[in-house]
Amino acid sequence: MSYKLEVDSIIKKFDEKTLLNDISMTCNLGEVIAIFGRNGAGKSTLFKIIFGTENADNKFVRINNYVIQKPYLLPNGVQYLSQDSFLPKHLTVENATSLFLGKTKLKNFFDDEILKEFAHKKIATLSKGVVRYLEIKLVLKDDSHFCLLDELYQGVSPLVIERINRLVIETKHKKGIIISDHNYSNALAIADRFYLLKNGFLKAVTSQDELVAEGYLRS
């Protein structure tokens, strides 16, 4: 079945300021979309509205033509990775993985050059980069058809970034993935389509040159 996530007419105001102004976009299964924008542009707010945990002044979110008010409640609907860690620090990596994915999905999960030595260690003992990688892998291995990954490369080393990119590419055939990050070169490398969120408006861009022309990047 071909799945499609459609976001239409999203408006979000804070007091008298319009943060998001009539935002519309689509994401198909098998597609990676990158959203660029400066700090405070509203990327995280947009992700939370799509996920269903943030209210909006106006919004339509559809999955396969059905309007969904709270996509996070839809089985196999939308999964969201925020900038903040969600894993309980007192649990071991293996226990946290079992809690998030279920025991049946543990097979081969730790056949991984980054995680194989950490399965029995507590989350609290891991570096920020390893925790971030673990959370990204958990979200991508979830049964949801769409993933929202906010600040995908936050706090991780170049070697871990390379592995994250491989994970995204390996997973995208069965998911629609929307990412945001300031690491534009890596995001551009794995994304099929790109948007720039600027002054409340979401604009489709096709190249790094357009990001320069829009003032997001320096020439």
Rosetta silent file (secondary structure, phi, psi, omega in degrees, C-alpha in Angstrom):
SEQUENCE: MSYKLEVDSIIKKFDEKTLLNDISMTCNLGEVIAIFGRNGAGKSTLFKIIFGTENADNKFVRINNYVIQKPYLLPNGVQYLSQDSFLPKHLTVENATSLFLGKTKLKNFFDDEILKEFAHKKIATLSKGVVRYLEIKLVLKDDSHFCLLDELYQGVSPLVIERINRLVIETKHKKGIIISDHNYSNALAIADRFYLLKNGFLKAVTSQDELVAEGYLRS
SCORE:     score description
SCORE:     0.000 S_00000001
   1 L     0.000  139.886  179.446    0.000    0.000    0.000 S_00000001
   2 L   -91.732  116.342 -178.655    1.229    3.493   -0.819 S_00000001
   3 L   -97.368  145.006  177.127    1.136    5.725    2.240 S_00000001
   4 E  -139.288  132.971  172.200    1.087    9.519    2.123 S_00000001
   5 E  -102.669  123.835  179.886    1.331   12.089    4.902 S_00000001
   6 E  -120.243  130.486  177.685   -0.244   15.426    3.970 S_00000001
   7 E  -118.283  128.099 -172.361    0.101   18.598    5.993 S_00000001
   8 E  -143.042  137.978  169.500   -2.093   21.500    4.957 S_00000001
   9 E    57.926   37.998  178.629   -2.975   25.033    6.093 S_00000001
  10 E   -78.626  124.408  176.008   -1.017   24.955    9.362 S_00000001
  11 E  -127.358  130.821  178.462   -1.125   28.288   11.179 S_00000001
  12 E  -136.019  123.829  179.547    0.474   28.835   14.571 S_00000001
  13 E  -118.741  144.809  170.179    0.471   32.126   16.457 S_00000001
  14 E  -120.066  111.997 -172.858    2.124   33.184   19.680 S_00000001
  15 L    56.231 -118.076 -178.898    0.375   36.273   21.020 S_00000001
  16 L   -98.331   -0.863 -177.206    0.344   38.619   18.011 S_00000001
  17 E   -96.443  132.213  175.664    3.200   36.917   16.142 S_00000001
  18 E   -91.827  111.655 -179.470    2.519   34.340   13.434 S_00000001
  19 E   -82.219  -43.170  179.725    5.222   31.676   13.693 S_00000001
  20 E  -123.512  126.182 -170.713    3.843   29.345   11.009 S_00000001
  21 E  -121.313   98.251  174.882    1.836   30.814    8.153 S_00000001
  22 E    56.664   53.482 -177.680   -0.293   28.481    6.014 S_00000001
  23 E   -78.278  130.700  176.084    2.249   25.617    5.962 S_00000001
  24 E  -137.826  141.388  176.255    1.599   22.814    3.481 S_00000001
  25 E  -167.392  165.149  175.220    3.712   19.811    2.472 S_00000001
  26 E  -131.447  155.874  174.187    3.515   16.105    1.663 S_00000001
  27 E  -142.487  126.961 -179.135    5.702   13.118    2.461 S_00000001
  28 E  -102.459  156.751  172.041    5.422    9.747    0.747 S_00000001
  29 L   -58.141  136.330 -179.479    6.574    6.337    1.831 S_00000001
  30 L    87.004   13.689 -174.688   10.138    5.820    0.607 S_00000001
  31 E  -127.284  140.927  172.882   10.990    9.513    0.762 S_00000001
  32 E  -113.237  126.164  179.368   13.315   11.600    2.950 S_00000001
  33 E  -117.565  133.510  176.918   12.488   15.293    3.281 S_00000001
  34 E  -108.624  133.116  175.201   14.817   17.841    4.905 S_00000001
  35 E  -113.446  120.371  178.289   13.519   21.047    6.470 S_00000001
  36 E  -103.604  158.169  178.020   16.063   23.815    6.995 S_00000001
  37 L   168.056  151.294  179.995   15.644   26.983    9.009 S_00000001
  38 L   -70.412  164.518  174.923   17.383   29.147   11.553 S_00000001
  39 L   -56.167  133.733  179.802   16.930   28.692   15.296 S_00000001
  40 L    86.699    0.175 -178.867   13.494   29.937   16.273 S_00000001
  41 L   -71.093  -23.827  177.538   12.067   29.542   12.770 S_00000001
  42 L   114.110   14.034 -177.524    9.489   27.054   14.059 S_00000001
  43 H   -62.678  -48.452 -179.017   10.791   23.664   12.877 S_00000001
  44 H   -64.071  -40.165  178.057   10.288   21.925   16.229 S_00000001
  45 H   -62.268  -42.207  177.993    6.857   23.488   16.641 S_00000001
  46 H   -60.715  -45.228  179.515    5.882   22.296   13.172 S_00000001
  47 H   -60.419  -43.078 -178.684    7.007   18.745   13.993 S_00000001
  48 H   -66.959  -35.173  176.786    5.010   18.733   17.242 S_00000001
  49 H   -66.183  -44.811  177.989    1.897   19.994   15.436 S_00000001
  50 H   -61.461  -42.040 -179.360    2.228   17.252   12.824 S_00000001
  51 H   -67.065  -32.682  176.747    2.766   14.678   15.585 S_00000001
  52 L   107.823    5.844 -178.725   -0.300   15.982   17.415 S_00000001
  53 L   -98.988   -2.684  178.535    1.145   17.104   20.748 S_00000001
  54 L  -123.098  131.074  177.400    1.141   20.851   19.958 S_00000001
  55 L   -73.425  156.284  176.866   -2.005   22.838   19.307 S_00000001
  56 L  -135.535  156.771  176.517   -2.314   25.040   16.239 S_00000001
  57 L   -71.535  -26.829  175.410   -4.617   27.873   15.261 S_00000001
  58 E  -158.292  140.774  176.588   -5.408   25.939   12.124 S_00000001
  59 E  -167.229  150.252  167.298   -4.247   22.594   10.745 S_00000001
  60 E  -135.029  121.639  174.011   -5.101   19.619    8.591 S_00000001
  61 E  -121.382  121.923 -179.071   -3.003   16.477    8.878 S_00000001
  62 E  -122.538  140.895  170.720   -4.027   13.586    6.666 S_00000001
  63 E  -123.047  117.188 -176.330   -2.671   10.072    6.329 S_00000001
  64 L    53.355   44.100  174.683   -3.959    8.278    3.245 S_00000001
  65 L    74.442    2.234  175.114   -6.683   10.919    2.849 S_00000001
  66 E   -98.511  127.785  177.576   -7.994   10.480    6.398 S_00000001
  67 E   -72.594  125.616 -177.727   -7.857   13.578    8.603 S_00000001
  68 L  -119.791  119.568 -179.631   -6.017   12.674   11.823 S_00000001
  69 L   -77.197  -38.886 -177.962   -6.173   15.033   14.797 S_00000001
  70 L  -130.008   81.144 -176.485   -3.608   13.198   16.929 S_00000001
  71 H   -56.367  -27.130 -178.656   -1.327   11.139   14.663 S_00000001
  72 H   -67.337  -17.719  177.798    0.717    9.897   17.623 S_00000001
  73 H   -89.419  -10.068 -178.433   -2.327    7.876   18.732 S_00000001
  74 L   -80.072  122.645  177.649   -2.711    6.182   15.354 S_00000001
  75 L   -55.981  129.791  179.468   -1.219    2.660   15.326 S_00000001
  76 L    61.094   26.680 -177.470    1.756    2.619   12.962 S_00000001
  77 L   -87.591  -91.512 -174.747    1.119    6.288   12.194 S_00000001
  78 E  -127.778  135.422  174.421    3.759    8.889   13.050 S_00000001
  79 E  -115.900  146.011 -174.550    6.779    8.696   15.371 S_00000001
  80 E  -129.876  129.130  172.344    8.648   11.776   16.602 S_00000001
  81 E  -107.291  111.231  179.339   12.220   12.205   17.816 S_00000001
  82 L   -83.985  178.379  177.617   12.551   15.468   19.709 S_00000001
  83 L   -74.735  -18.125 -178.597   15.770   17.260   20.575 S_00000001
  84 L   -95.756  141.633  179.476   15.450   16.029   24.177 S_00000001
  85 L   -64.792  139.361 -179.555   16.351   12.479   25.189 S_00000001
  86 L  -111.206   -3.041 -175.295   13.328   10.262   25.927 S_00000001
  87 L   -86.410  133.074  176.921   15.045    7.161   27.339 S_00000001
  88 L   -62.451  124.729 -172.688   14.905    6.479   31.114 S_00000001
  89 L   -70.776  -19.228 -177.766   18.472    6.838   32.341 S_00000001
  90 L   -82.957  -11.142 -179.031   18.183    4.125   34.997 S_00000001
  91 L   -86.325  155.402  170.144   17.485    1.389   32.422 S_00000001
  92 E   -77.005  163.064  178.866   20.060   -0.627   30.538 S_00000001
  93 H   -58.941  -43.201 -179.048   20.233   -0.195   26.777 S_00000001
  94 H   -63.813  -43.180  179.818   18.775   -3.676   26.274 S_00000001
  95 H   -66.705  -40.254  178.892   15.873   -3.048   28.661 S_00000001
  96 H   -64.974  -39.430  178.686   15.119    0.344   27.120 S_00000001
  97 H   -65.653  -43.175  178.396   15.147   -1.188   23.640 S_00000001
  98 H   -62.707  -40.008 -179.747   12.819   -3.998   24.738 S_00000001
  99 H   -65.426  -38.825 -175.507   10.462   -1.475   26.347 S_00000001
 100 H   -80.897  -43.053 -173.746   10.325    0.689   23.216 S_00000001
 101 H  -103.293  -23.585 -171.983   10.249   -1.955   20.477 S_00000001
 102 L    95.622  150.340 -173.898    9.179   -5.153   22.227 S_00000001
 103 H   -64.111  -28.494 -176.221   11.278   -8.253   22.810 S_00000001
 104 H   -67.071  -18.500 -177.236   10.516   -9.748   19.406 S_00000001
 105 H  -100.930    7.691 -179.700   12.488   -6.999   17.676 S_00000001
 106 L   -73.953  -22.317 -178.263   15.667   -7.351   19.717 S_00000001
 107 L   -58.530  126.128  177.850   17.085   -9.890   17.274 S_00000001
 108 L    71.269   -3.616 -178.261   20.023   -8.364   15.376 S_00000001
 109 L   -61.309  -36.169 -176.413   19.375   -4.921   16.911 S_00000001
 110 L   -96.487    8.604  170.321   22.773   -4.979   18.629 S_00000001
 111 L   -79.747   70.835 -165.545   24.652   -6.357   15.617 S_00000001
 112 L  -149.007  129.207 -174.612   25.879   -2.831   15.250 S_00000001
 113 L   -63.992  -19.777  179.614   29.401   -1.425   15.429 S_00000001
 114 L   -92.342  -41.744 -171.079   28.260    1.384   17.714 S_00000001
 115 L   -93.956  -16.101 -170.315   25.825   -0.380   20.053 S_00000001
 116 L   -58.505  -29.217 -178.679   27.253   -3.909   20.377 S_00000001
 117 L   -91.361   -1.616 -173.877   29.392   -3.076   23.409 S_00000001
 118 L  -111.942    1.721 -172.392   26.676   -1.113   25.225 S_00000001
 119 L   -53.962  -38.868 -175.054   23.718   -3.537   25.393 S_00000001
 120 L  -100.844    8.532  177.706   24.112   -4.241   29.124 S_00000001
 121 L   -92.432  152.917  178.291   25.184   -0.735   30.177 S_00000001
 122 E   -76.160  147.990  179.058   22.820    1.795   31.714 S_00000001
 123 H   -54.755  -37.563 -176.455   21.650    4.720   29.599 S_00000001
 124 H   -61.924  -22.633 -176.552   23.110    7.082   32.226 S_00000001
 125 H   -90.868   -6.891 -175.462   26.661    5.855   31.504 S_00000001
 126 L   -86.373  154.203  174.237   26.545    6.491   27.745 S_00000001
 127 L   -70.372  160.437  179.901   27.833    9.535   25.925 S_00000001
 128 H   -59.590  -38.499 -178.862   25.300   11.969   24.500 S_00000001
 129 H   -65.706  -40.423  179.423   26.228   10.906   20.966 S_00000001
 130 H   -68.544  -40.662  177.022   25.642    7.198   21.635 S_00000001
 131 H   -61.172  -43.369  179.627   22.292    7.918   23.310 S_00000001
 132 H   -62.155  -43.044  178.257   21.252   10.032   20.335 S_00000001
 133 H   -62.207  -44.029  178.920   22.232    7.266   17.928 S_00000001
 134 H   -59.530  -45.689 -178.440   20.322    4.689   19.975 S_00000001
 135 H   -64.934  -39.359  177.948   17.190    6.854   19.999 S_00000001
 136 H   -62.694  -44.632 -179.388   17.380    7.448   16.249 S_00000001
 137 H   -64.693  -39.715  178.153   17.714    3.712   15.614 S_00000001
 138 H   -61.325  -46.241 -179.269   14.783    2.956   17.923 S_00000001
 139 H   -64.642  -40.461 -179.672   12.528    5.454   16.157 S_00000001
 140 H   -70.801  -27.917  179.660   13.540    4.182   12.722 S_00000001
 141 H   -86.439   -8.138  177.004   12.961    0.547   13.750 S_00000001
 142 L   -64.094  160.991 -177.270    9.498    1.352   15.111 S_00000001
 143 L   -79.636   -2.128 -178.132    6.467    0.189   13.082 S_00000001
 144 L   -62.686  146.761  179.998    5.325    3.737   12.294 S_00000001
 145 L   -82.514  -18.997 -179.812    5.012    4.624    8.627 S_00000001
 146 E  -134.031  141.627  179.720    6.332    8.164    9.142 S_00000001
 147 E  -126.373  135.716  173.368    9.166    9.558   11.282 S_00000001
 148 E  -111.759  115.385 -175.432    9.877   13.134   12.295 S_00000001
 149 E  -115.273  104.265 -174.493   13.534   13.526   13.307 S_00000001
 150 E   -90.884  124.690 -176.797   14.272   16.903   14.885 S_00000001
 151 L    52.141   62.886 -172.678   17.941   17.999   14.870 S_00000001
 152 L   -53.253  -41.961 -172.718   18.996   14.598   13.605 S_00000001
 153 L   -99.511   16.540 -174.860   22.753   15.035   14.083 S_00000001
 154 L   -60.330  119.235  172.420   22.648   16.863   17.396 S_00000001
 155 L    74.948   16.651 -177.757   25.684   16.097   19.561 S_00000001
 156 L  -113.472  155.289 -177.623   27.106   13.257   17.467 S_00000001
 157 L   -80.694  165.168  178.255   30.556   12.741   15.946 S_00000001
 158 H   -55.938  -37.916  178.885   31.290   12.521   12.199 S_00000001
 159 H   -65.114  -38.707  178.823   31.606    8.715   12.419 S_00000001
 160 H   -71.361  -36.290  175.669   28.198    8.467   14.073 S_00000001
 161 H   -58.008  -43.051  179.051   26.728   10.849   11.487 S_00000001
 162 H   -59.776  -41.994 -179.900   27.908    8.468    8.778 S_00000001
 163 H   -70.048  -38.225  176.924   26.161    5.559   10.505 S_00000001
 164 H   -60.267  -44.454  179.108   22.975    7.602   11.027 S_00000001
 165 H   -60.554  -40.183  177.724   22.875    8.399    7.320 S_00000001
 166 H   -63.663  -41.216  178.453   23.223    4.709    6.500 S_00000001
 167 H   -60.358  -45.599 -179.250   20.361    3.896    8.884 S_00000001
 168 H   -61.325  -47.049 -178.533   18.094    6.473    7.257 S_00000001
 169 H   -64.725  -39.663  179.671   18.884    5.235    3.759 S_00000001
 170 H   -67.168  -27.133 -172.950   18.423    1.585    4.791 S_00000001
 171 H   -95.022  -22.642 -166.698   15.058    2.352    6.391 S_00000001
 172 H   -66.624  -17.355  179.469   13.445    4.772    3.963 S_00000001
 173 H   -65.305  -19.383 -179.142   12.037    2.089    1.650 S_00000001
 174 H  -119.486    9.218  179.806    9.389    1.364    4.299 S_00000001
 175 L  -142.774  158.866  163.469    8.926    4.805    5.837 S_00000001
 176 E  -101.764  128.781 -172.008    8.426    8.439    5.015 S_00000001
 177 E  -124.645  127.516  175.832   11.071   10.416    6.946 S_00000001
 178 E  -116.315  125.823 -176.759   11.148   14.153    7.649 S_00000001
 179 E  -122.426  156.964  167.799   14.334   15.550    9.183 S_00000001
 180 E  -134.863  144.873  173.826   15.635   18.890   10.368 S_00000001
 181 L  -174.776  154.585  175.697   19.214   19.853   11.133 S_00000001
 182 L   -84.202  -11.295  176.857   21.718   22.673   10.683 S_00000001
 183 L   -79.492   76.046 -168.907   24.234   20.180    9.275 S_00000001
 184 H   -64.064  -33.233 -175.598   22.982   20.999    5.801 S_00000001
 185 H   -65.447  -43.292  178.180   25.612   19.043    3.835 S_00000001
 186 H   -71.290  -38.880  177.963   24.677   15.706    5.405 S_00000001
 187 H   -63.788  -41.797  177.482   20.959   16.470    5.272 S_00000001
 188 H   -62.860  -33.541 -176.199   21.240   17.391    1.598 S_00000001
 189 H   -68.403  -29.662 -175.341   23.130   14.154    0.941 S_00000001
 190 H  -107.917  -11.325 -175.124   20.326   11.868    2.165 S_00000001
 191 L   -87.691  147.382  175.930   17.182   13.883    1.405 S_00000001
 192 L   -89.946  -31.589  177.237   15.064   13.522   -1.724 S_00000001
 193 E  -139.666  157.653 -174.970   13.390   16.914   -1.324 S_00000001
 194 E  -134.292  147.509  174.243   14.172   20.056    0.665 S_00000001
 195 E  -132.903  153.486  172.502   12.255   22.927    2.252 S_00000001
 196 E  -119.620  124.523  175.962   13.318   26.176    3.912 S_00000001
 197 E   -96.821  113.311 -173.664   11.239   27.537    6.791 S_00000001
 198 E  -146.710  129.216  178.239   11.728   31.300    6.833 S_00000001
 199 L    54.463   34.003  176.085    9.599   34.162    8.161 S_00000001
 200 L    89.229   -9.513 -176.282    6.760   31.758    8.836 S_00000001
 201 E  -110.650  144.562  177.984    6.594   30.345    5.319 S_00000001
 202 E  -103.901  117.611 -176.146    7.740   26.949    4.052 S_00000001
 203 E  -118.370  132.423  175.481    9.364   27.157    0.643 S_00000001
 204 E   -70.755  133.727  175.009   10.529   24.253   -1.526 S_00000001
 205 E  -126.144  158.124 -174.437   14.183   24.538   -2.554 S_00000001
 206 L  -118.966   -5.892 -174.918   16.141   22.370   -4.954 S_00000001
 207 L  -160.860  167.951  174.390   19.796   23.048   -4.208 S_00000001
 208 H   -64.019  -34.337  179.046   22.422   24.466   -1.882 S_00000001
 209 H   -60.244  -36.894  178.547   22.616   27.513   -4.156 S_00000001
 210 H   -68.559  -35.007  176.331   18.993   28.318   -3.368 S_00000001
 211 H   -64.881  -34.390  174.704   19.736   28.116    0.350 S_00000001
 212 H   -66.747  -47.818 -178.191   22.502   30.664   -0.254 S_00000001
 213 H   -61.609  -31.217  179.234   20.195   32.886   -2.302 S_00000001
 214 L   -83.457   -2.219  177.587   17.591   32.771    0.498 S_00000001
 215 L    83.886    8.244  178.318   20.201   33.894    3.037 S_00000001
 216 L   -78.307  -36.610  177.828   20.212   30.640    4.983 S_00000001
 217 L  -118.415  154.119  171.603   23.802   29.818    3.982 S_00000001
 218 L   -81.082  150.655  179.674   26.772   31.968    3.176 S_00000001
 219 L   -70.320    0.000    0.000   28.124   31.773   -0.350 S_00000001
